[in-house]
Amino acid sequence: MHALVRDYRDFHRSLYSRAMNHADVFADASLQEPLLAALADTRYNCQAWAVMGCTAMEIRAAVPQLVTLLDHPQWLVRGETVTALSALGDASVVPALRPLLSDEADWLRQRTADALAHIGGDAALEALWYEFEHRQFPRIGYIASTLALFTPEVVPRLLTAADSTDPDQRYWAAVALGSTGDDQAIPTLERLMATDRGVTVFDGEVRTAAKKALRTLRRIKAAIAERDAAKPEPAPH
C-alpha cells in the first residue's frame, strides 16, 4: 500500500481509489509528500481520494491546497474537501467554507454547516447565524441543528428569534431551541405551542415545531440524566 501511494502514477486510478478508502489502516507520515502531490495532480484525476487520504492521515499541511479545491468542478471533490476541512481546519478556513452555505446542493450545504459547527468559534457561529437570519432556502433544519451545538452562547439569540414577526424564523428558532436541551427554552417553547398560529412558506406550523422541539429537549435532558447516573462514583480517599 505504501508503494502504491508513493508511486501512485504507476498504478491505475481504480487501485488508488480503493487504497484511499482504507487509508487509516496504513497511515504513515512518510506518505505526506506523495499525497500532497496527488492533491494537485489534475491529470491523474484522483483528487477526491487524495483528500480522503489526507483526512485519514491527519495531514494538516494539506489545508491550503484543500481550500483551493472547494470550487472544484467535481462534486465528489468538493464534498470530500469539506469533510477534510472539518477535521483538519481551524477558524482560518471559515471564510472559504462560508459561501458553500449558498450552494444549490442541499447535501453540500448540510455538510458545510456540520463542518462549521465542528470547527466552532465566533466566525463559524456568525456564518451559521447569518444563514439563519437571511434564509436563502425555505428549509434550514441543518442550520437550526448546527446552531444548537453552540449552546449556551446561542440560546439568548434563539430566544429573541422566537419572538420575531417572521413565522419562518420563529419556526426554526423553535427547532433549534429544542436541540439545545437547555431549560431556558422551555417557557418559550410552551408559549409557542400554546399560542402561535404562524405558518411557514412550506406550510409548517410554528406550534407544531414547538411541540416537537419540547419532546426533543426532554429526550436530550433524559439522556443526559441517564448518562450522568451511569457514571461511577468517585473512589473515597
C-alpha positions in Angstrom: 0.0 0.0 0.0 2.8 2.4 0.8 4.4 1.8 -2.6 1.0 2.5 -4.3 0.6 5.8 -2.6 4.3 6.9 -3.0 4.4 5.9 -6.7 0.7 6.5 -7.5 1.2 7.4 -11.1 2.5 3.9 -11.8 -0.9 2.4 -10.7 -4.4 2.5 -12.2 -6.7 5.1 -10.6 -9.1 2.3 -9.5 -6.4 0.8 -7.3 -5.5 4.1 -5.9 -9.1 5.0 -5.0 -9.7 1.6 -3.3 -6.5 2.1 -1.3 -7.5 5.5 -0.1 -10.8 4.1 1.1 -8.7 2.3 3.7 -6.0 4.9 4.2 -6.5 4.9 8.0 -5.2 1.3 8.1 -1.7 2.2 6.7 -1.3 5.8 7.8 2.3 6.9 7.7 3.9 10.3 8.0 6.2 9.4 5.0 3.2 9.4 2.7 2.5 13.2 3.2 4.6 14.3 0.2 3.0 12.0 -2.4 -0.5 12.7 -1.0 0.1 16.4 -1.4 1.3 15.8 -4.9 -1.8 13.8 -5.7 -4.0 16.6 -4.4 -2.6 18.9 -7.1 -2.5 16.3 -9.9 -5.4 17.1 -12.2 -4.2 14.6 -14.9 -4.3 11.6 -12.6 -7.8 12.7 -11.6 -7.9 11.1 -8.1 -8.1 14.3 -6.1 -11.1 13.2 -4.1 -9.3 10.1 -2.9 -6.2 12.0 -2.1 -8.3 14.3 0.0 -9.6 11.2 1.8 -6.1 10.1 2.4 -5.1 13.5 3.9 -8.1 13.3 6.2 -7.4 9.8 7.4 -3.7 10.5 8.0 -4.4 13.9 9.6 -2.1 15.8 7.2 -2.7 19.4 8.3 -0.2 20.7 5.8 -2.8 19.9 3.1 -5.2 22.6 4.4 -4.0 25.4 2.0 -4.4 23.1 -1.0 -7.8 21.8 0.3 -9.1 25.4 0.4 -8.4 25.7 -3.3 -10.4 22.6 -4.0 -13.7 24.0 -2.6 -14.7 25.3 -6.0 -13.6 22.1 -7.9 -15.9 21.2 -10.8 -16.4 17.6 -9.4 -19.0 17.4 -6.7 -17.2 14.4 -5.0 -14.0 16.5 -4.6 -15.9 19.4 -3.1 -17.8 17.2 -0.7 -14.7 15.3 0.5 -12.8 18.6 0.8 -15.5 20.0 3.2 -15.2 16.8 5.3 -11.4 17.2 5.3 -11.5 20.8 6.4 -13.9 19.9 9.1 -11.3 17.5 10.5 -8.1 19.4 9.7 -9.1 23.1 9.5 -9.5 25.8 12.1 -11.1 29.3 12.2 -8.9 30.4 9.2 -10.9 28.2 6.8 -14.3 29.5 7.8 -14.3 32.3 5.2 -13.6 29.8 2.5 -16.4 27.4 3.7 -19.0 30.1 4.2 -20.0 30.5 0.5 -20.9 26.8 0.3 -23.9 27.5 2.6 -25.4 29.0 -0.5 -24.7 26.0 -2.8 -27.6 24.6 -4.8 -27.0 21.1 -3.5 -28.7 20.7 -0.1 -26.3 17.8 0.9 -23.3 20.1 0.5 -25.0 22.9 2.4 -25.6 20.5 5.2 -22.1 19.1 5.2 -20.7 22.6 5.3 -22.9 23.6 8.2 -21.7 20.4 10.0 -18.1 21.4 9.3 -18.5 24.9 10.6 -20.1 23.6 13.8 -17.3 21.1 14.2 -14.7 23.8 13.7 -16.5 26.1 16.1 -15.6 29.6 17.2 -17.2 33.0 16.7 -16.6 33.2 12.9 -18.4 29.8 12.4 -21.3 30.8 14.6 -21.7 34.1 12.8 -21.7 32.3 9.4 -24.4 30.0 10.5 -26.4 32.7 12.2 -26.3 34.9 9.1 -27.9 32.0 7.1 -30.5 31.6 9.9 -31.5 35.3 9.7 -31.2 35.6 5.9 -32.7 32.4 4.7 -31.8 31.6 1.1 -33.7 28.3 1.2 -37.1 27.5 2.8 -36.0 24.5 4.8 -33.0 25.1 7.0 -33.2 22.3 9.6 -29.5 21.7 9.1 -28.8 25.3 10.2 -31.1 25.0 13.2 -29.5 21.8 14.4 -25.9 23.1 14.0 -26.7 26.3 15.7 -27.9 24.3 18.7 -24.4 22.9 19.1 -23.2 26.4 20.1 -25.2 26.2 23.3 -25.1 28.0 25.7 -24.0 31.2 23.9 -26.5 30.9 21.1 -29.6 30.4 23.4 -30.3 34.1 24.1 -30.2 34.8 20.3 -32.6 31.9 19.6 -35.0 33.1 22.4 -35.1 36.5 20.7 -35.6 35.0 17.3 -38.6 33.1 18.7 -40.3 36.5 19.2 -39.7 37.5 15.6 -42.6 38.8 13.5 -41.5 36.3 10.8 -43.2 32.9 11.4 -40.4 31.1 9.5 -37.8 32.4 11.9 -40.0 31.5 14.9 -40.4 28.0 13.4 -36.6 27.4 13.0 -35.8 29.1 16.3 -38.2 26.6 18.0 -36.4 23.7 16.2 -33.0 24.9 17.3 -34.1 25.6 20.9 -35.4 22.0 21.2 -32.0 20.7 20.1 -30.1 22.8 22.7 -31.5 20.8 25.6 -31.5 24.0 27.6 -34.0 24.6 30.4 -34.2 28.3 29.4 -36.0 27.3 26.2 -38.9 25.5 27.9 -41.2 28.6 28.7 -40.7 30.0 25.2 -41.5 26.6 23.5 -44.5 26.1 25.7 -45.8 29.6 24.8 -45.2 29.0 21.1 -47.0 25.6 21.3 -50.0 27.1 23.1 -50.5 30.4 21.3 -48.5 30.7 18.0 -50.7 30.1 14.9 -48.0 31.1 12.5 -47.4 29.1 9.3 -44.2 29.0 7.2 -43.7 29.3 3.5 -43.8 25.5 3.3 -47.0 25.2 5.4 -45.2 24.2 8.6 -46.9 25.3 11.8 -44.9 27.1 14.4 -46.9 25.5 17.3 -46.2 22.0 15.8 -42.5 22.8 15.6 -42.5 23.9 19.2 -44.4 20.8 20.4 -41.8 18.6 18.6 -39.0 20.7 20.0 -40.2 20.3 23.5 -40.2 16.5 23.1 -36.6 16.7 21.6 -35.5 18.9 24.5 -36.9 16.4 27.1 -35.3 13.5 25.4 -31.9 15.2 25.5 -32.3 16.0 29.1 -33.4 12.5 29.9 -30.4 11.1 28.0 -28.0 13.4 29.9 -29.5 12.4 33.2 -29.2 8.7 32.4 -25.6 9.2 31.3 -24.8 11.1 34.5 -26.5 8.4 36.6 -24.4 5.7 35.0 -21.1 7.4 35.9 -19.2 5.5 38.6 -19.0 7.2 42.0 -15.5 8.6 42.7 -13.5 6.4 44.9 -13.2 7.6 48.5 -9.8 8.9 49.5 
